[in-house]
Amino acid sequence: MNNDGPPLNARPPFPPATRKPEPTEAQIRQARSFLWVFIALLAGMLISSELPLPWKLLPLALGLAALVVGIMALVKIIRCGMHRMLRVIVSMGLAATAFMTLGLTAMVALWPMTAKYETCMQSALTVQATEACVQDYMTFGGMIPEP
């Protein structure tokens, strides 16, 4: 009696290769609609990012919404197997959205400094006054020494 294990032909066969099902037209439309909403939110954030301080909360909210919708759009685009270049473009848009949202968050977090900078820039009439406002803002009101 030979105990070499079960016979080779007793193993179950490999399952047949299955292909991922093709996305339906409704899934493709949904991915496109998420993409258009992401583009609209990103454009709204870009347009409204130069508003004065109490209104800087609007592009911040648009940026956060654009991040969420953009991630959802990217997932849907990948699942639908849409063009690879579209994936790259949406990824670059998400990176730009994250960068701008981070900057807007910093401006809102430094509310008193940003408010001081905005009032200084509104009253600046000369190039020297504008440069003084920028210098004061970049050094956090003199807290950071100049290089």
C-alpha positions in Angstrom: 0.0 0.0 0.0 1.4 3.4 -1.1 0.4 6.5 0.9 1.4 9.3 -1.5 -1.7 11.3 -0.8 -4.9 11.6 -2.9 -4.7 10.8 -6.5 -4.1 13.7 -8.9 -7.3 13.3 -10.7 -9.3 13.6 -7.5 -8.7 17.4 -7.2 -11.5 19.6 -8.2 -10.9 21.4 -11.5 -10.2 25.1 -11.5 -13.3 27.2 -12.0 -13.8 28.6 -15.4 -12.4 32.1 -15.9 -15.1 34.6 -15.4 -15.0 38.1 -16.9 -16.2 41.1 -15.1 -19.7 42.0 -16.4 -20.0 44.9 -18.7 -21.4 48.0 -17.0 -24.9 48.9 -17.8 -25.9 52.1 -19.4 -27.4 53.4 -16.1 -24.1 52.8 -14.3 -22.2 54.7 -17.0 -24.7 57.6 -16.8 -24.3 57.6 -13.1 -20.5 57.8 -13.3 -20.8 60.6 -15.8 -23.2 62.5 -13.6 -20.9 62.2 -10.6 -18.1 63.5 -12.9 -20.1 66.5 -13.9 -21.0 67.3 -10.3 -17.4 67.0 -9.3 -16.4 69.4 -12.1 -19.1 71.9 -11.1 -18.0 71.8 -7.4 -14.4 72.3 -8.4 -15.2 75.2 -10.6 -17.4 76.8 -7.9 -14.6 76.4 -5.4 -12.1 78.0 -7.9 -14.4 80.9 -8.7 -15.3 81.7 -5.1 -11.9 81.2 -3.5 -11.1 84.9 -3.7 -14.1 86.1 -1.7 -13.4 88.0 1.5 -13.3 86.2 4.8 -16.8 85.4 6.0 -17.4 84.1 2.5 -14.3 81.9 2.5 -16.3 79.3 4.2 -18.3 78.8 1.0 -15.3 77.6 -1.1 -14.2 75.5 1.8 -17.5 73.7 1.9 -17.5 73.3 -1.9 -14.0 71.9 -1.6 -15.0 69.3 1.0 -18.0 68.3 -1.1 -15.8 68.2 -4.2 -13.4 65.8 -2.5 -16.2 63.4 -1.5 -17.9 63.5 -4.9 -14.6 63.3 -6.7 -13.6 60.1 -4.8 -17.0 58.6 -5.5 -16.7 59.6 -9.2 -13.2 58.0 -9.4 -14.5 54.8 -7.9 -17.4 54.7 -10.3 -15.2 55.4 -13.3 -12.8 52.6 -12.3 -15.7 50.2 -11.8 -17.2 51.0 -15.1 -13.9 50.6 -16.9 -14.0 54.0 -18.5 -11.0 55.4 -20.3 -7.7 55.5 -18.4 -7.0 59.1 -19.2 -10.3 60.0 -17.5 -8.9 58.3 -14.3 -5.8 60.4 -14.5 -7.7 63.6 -15.1 -10.0 63.0 -12.1 -7.0 62.1 -9.9 -5.3 65.3 -10.8 -8.5 67.2 -10.1 -8.7 65.5 -6.7 -5.1 66.5 -6.0 -5.8 70.1 -6.9 -9.0 70.1 -4.8 -7.2 68.7 -1.8 -4.4 71.3 -2.1 -6.8 74.2 -2.4 -9.1 72.9 0.4 -6.0 72.6 2.6 -5.1 76.2 1.8 -8.6 77.5 2.5 -8.6 75.6 5.7 -5.4 77.3 6.8 -6.9 80.7 5.9 -10.0 80.0 7.9 -8.0 78.6 10.8 -5.9 81.8 10.9 -9.0 84.0 10.8 -7.6 87.0 12.6 -4.4 87.1 10.5 -6.4 86.7 7.3 -8.9 89.4 8.3 -6.0 91.8 9.1 -4.4 91.0 5.7 -7.6 91.6 3.8 -8.3 94.9 5.5 -4.7 96.0 4.9 -4.9 95.0 1.2 -8.2 96.9 0.8 -6.6 100.1 2.1 -3.2 99.7 0.3 -2.9 102.3 -2.5 0.7 101.9 -3.5 3.0 99.0 -4.4 5.0 99.5 -1.2 1.8 99.4 0.9 0.8 96.1 -0.8 4.3 94.6 -0.3 4.1 95.6 3.4 0.7 93.9 3.8 2.1 90.7 2.1 5.3 90.8 4.2 3.3 91.2 7.4 1.0 88.3 6.4 3.8 86.0 5.5 5.7 86.6 8.7 2.5 86.1 10.8 2.6 89.7 12.0 6.3 89.7 12.8 6.2 86.4 14.7 8.5 84.7 12.2 11.7 86.5 11.4 12.4 87.5 7.8 14.9 85.3 5.8 
